[in-house]
């Protein structure tokens, strides 16, 4: 799903598959910096793995 959304947006970004993310989830560190002003924060979350 994420790959198709990125294609629709015209972005050529690599998207890891579900098994790759599962292996890396223990060491994957995600930091979303706090933004006080400057507009909304766009956050894309793929919940396909949660429903499988």
Residue, then its C-alpha position, 0 to 999 in steps of 0.5 A: x500500500x505504501x509503495x503504491x501511494x509513493x508511486x502516485x505521489x511521483x516519488x521513487x523511494x524504496x519501501x521495505x517489505x513486511x518481513x524486513x520491517x519485522x526483523x528490523x523493528x527491534x533496532x529501528x529508532x524513529x524520532x519525530x521532532x516536535x514542531x511548535x509552529x509552521x503548519x500541520x505535520x503529515x504522517x503516513x502510517x501503513x496499518x496493513x501489517x496490523x490486520x494480517 
